[in-house]
Amino acid sequence: MRSGPVRLGQLTRLIPEASKKMLTQHLRQLEADGIVRRTDKSDLVLHVEYQFEEGSVEDTLALLDSLIRWGNKYMEVFGQKQA
């Protein structure tokens, strides 16, 4: 979602360890918290996109980048492969 709207199927391919059900639950919670926007573009075929809310993009990405740096540092300390 960093570069724009994504569909649930795209997220499941990017995060294969997460089940579709869990991704959906977390996206719904992020939507309820005002962090993510869900857009239903369905006509004949189910088409739903998720993207960060306009006002939260910069803060959310800064937080995620910080968590990535922390995770990579933590993995280095314990000899794990970096993400």
C-alpha positions as YAML, in Angstrom:
chain: A
units: angstrom
residues:
- id: 1
  name: MET
  ca: [0.00, 0.00, 0.00]
- id: 2
  name: ARG
  ca: [3.08, 2.19, 0.12]
- id: 3
  name: SER
  ca: [2.77, 2.99, -3.59]
- id: 4
  name: GLY
  ca: [-1.02, 2.99, -3.89]
- id: 5
  name: PRO
  ca: [-4.17, 0.88, -3.58]
- id: 6
  name: VAL
  ca: [-3.86, -2.91, -3.40]
- id: 7
  name: ARG
  ca: [-6.30, -5.76, -3.59]
- id: 8
  name: LEU
  ca: [-6.59, -8.49, -0.98]
- id: 9
  name: GLY
  ca: [-5.23, -11.07, -3.44]
- id: 10
  name: GLN
  ca: [-2.08, -8.97, -3.90]
- id: 11
  name: LEU
  ca: [-1.56, -8.83, -0.15]
- id: 12
  name: THR
  ca: [-1.99, -12.59, 0.23]
- id: 13
  name: ARG
  ca: [0.70, -13.13, -2.42]
- id: 14
  name: LEU
  ca: [3.03, -10.64, -0.71]
- id: 15
  name: ILE
  ca: [2.45, -12.16, 2.74]
- id: 16
  name: PRO
  ca: [1.93, -15.89, 2.11]
- id: 17
  name: GLU
  ca: [2.35, -16.73, 5.82]
- id: 18
  name: ALA
  ca: [-0.85, -14.82, 6.64]
- id: 19
  name: SER
  ca: [-4.22, -16.39, 5.94]
- id: 20
  name: LYS
  ca: [-6.80, -14.50, 3.90]
- id: 21
  name: LYS
  ca: [-9.07, -14.50, 6.96]
- id: 22
  name: MET
  ca: [-6.42, -12.89, 9.20]
- id: 23
  name: LEU
  ca: [-5.52, -10.28, 6.59]
- id: 24
  name: THR
  ca: [-9.18, -9.40, 6.18]
- id: 25
  name: GLN
  ca: [-9.67, -9.10, 9.95]
- id: 26
  name: HIS
  ca: [-6.64, -6.84, 10.33]
- id: 27
  name: LEU
  ca: [-7.61, -4.69, 7.35]
- id: 28
  name: ARG
  ca: [-11.11, -4.26, 8.80]
- id: 29
  name: GLN
  ca: [-9.61, -3.20, 12.13]
- id: 30
  name: LEU
  ca: [-7.25, -0.75, 10.41]
- id: 31
  name: GLU
  ca: [-10.27, 0.61, 8.53]
- id: 32
  name: ALA
  ca: [-12.22, 1.00, 11.77]
- id: 33
  name: ASP
  ca: [-9.22, 2.83, 13.28]
- id: 34
  name: GLY
  ca: [-9.12, 5.26, 10.35]
- id: 35
  name: ILE
  ca: [-5.71, 4.14, 9.05]
- id: 36
  name: VAL
  ca: [-6.82, 2.26, 5.94]
- id: 37
  name: ARG
  ca: [-9.58, 3.03, 3.45]
- id: 38
  name: ARG
  ca: [-11.54, 0.23, 1.78]
- id: 39
  name: THR
  ca: [-12.98, 1.04, -1.64]
- id: 40
  name: ASP
  ca: [-15.51, -1.31, -3.23]
- id: 41
  name: LYS
  ca: [-15.17, -1.09, -7.01]
- id: 42
  name: SER
  ca: [-17.31, -4.13, -7.72]
- id: 43
  name: ASP
  ca: [-19.54, -4.18, -10.75]
- id: 44
  name: LEU
  ca: [-19.91, -7.75, -11.95]
- id: 45
  name: VAL
  ca: [-16.76, -9.09, -10.30]
- id: 46
  name: LEU
  ca: [-15.78, -8.58, -6.66]
- id: 47
  name: HIS
  ca: [-13.13, -5.85, -6.66]
- id: 48
  name: VAL
  ca: [-12.13, -4.23, -3.38]
- id: 49
  name: GLU
  ca: [-9.02, -2.08, -2.88]
- id: 50
  name: TYR
  ca: [-7.27, -0.99, 0.29]
- id: 51
  name: GLN
  ca: [-5.07, 2.07, 0.73]
- id: 52
  name: PHE
  ca: [-3.82, 4.26, 3.53]
- id: 53
  name: GLU
  ca: [-6.07, 7.15, 4.49]
- id: 54
  name: GLU
  ca: [-4.86, 10.48, 3.10]
- id: 55
  name: GLY
  ca: [-4.10, 12.02, 6.50]
- id: 56
  name: SER
  ca: [-2.27, 9.00, 7.88]
- id: 57
  name: VAL
  ca: [0.07, 8.05, 5.01]
- id: 58
  name: GLU
  ca: [3.24, 9.87, 6.11]
- id: 59
  name: ASP
  ca: [2.92, 9.02, 9.80]
- id: 60
  name: THR
  ca: [2.03, 5.39, 9.11]
- id: 61
  name: LEU
  ca: [4.92, 4.90, 6.68]
- id: 62
  name: ALA
  ca: [7.36, 6.57, 9.10]
- id: 63
  name: LEU
  ca: [6.21, 4.21, 11.85]
- id: 64
  name: LEU
  ca: [6.47, 1.16, 9.59]
- id: 65
  name: ASP
  ca: [9.96, 2.18, 8.41]
- id: 66
  name: SER
  ca: [11.02, 2.55, 12.03]
- id: 67
  name: LEU
  ca: [9.67, -0.92, 12.86]
- id: 68
  name: ILE
  ca: [11.52, -2.40, 9.87]
- id: 69
  name: ARG
  ca: [14.80, -0.85, 11.01]
- id: 70
  name: TRP
  ca: [14.23, -2.12, 14.55]
- id: 71
  name: GLY
  ca: [13.38, -5.61, 13.28]
- id: 72
  name: ASN
  ca: [16.46, -5.76, 11.07]
- id: 73
  name: LYS
  ca: [18.66, -4.64, 13.96]
- id: 74
  name: TYR
  ca: [17.07, -7.23, 16.25]
- id: 75
  name: MET
  ca: [17.62, -10.00, 13.68]
- id: 76
  name: GLU
  ca: [21.29, -8.97, 13.28]
- id: 77
  name: VAL
  ca: [21.81, -9.26, 17.03]
- id: 78
  name: PHE
  ca: [20.48, -12.82, 17.04]
- id: 79
  name: GLY
  ca: [22.10, -13.87, 13.76]
- id: 80
  name: GLN
  ca: [18.91, -14.05, 11.71]
- id: 81
  name: LYS
  ca: [18.56, -13.24, 8.02]
- id: 82
  name: GLN
  ca: [17.37, -9.67, 7.32]
- id: 83
  name: ALA
  ca: [14.01, -8.98, 5.70]
...
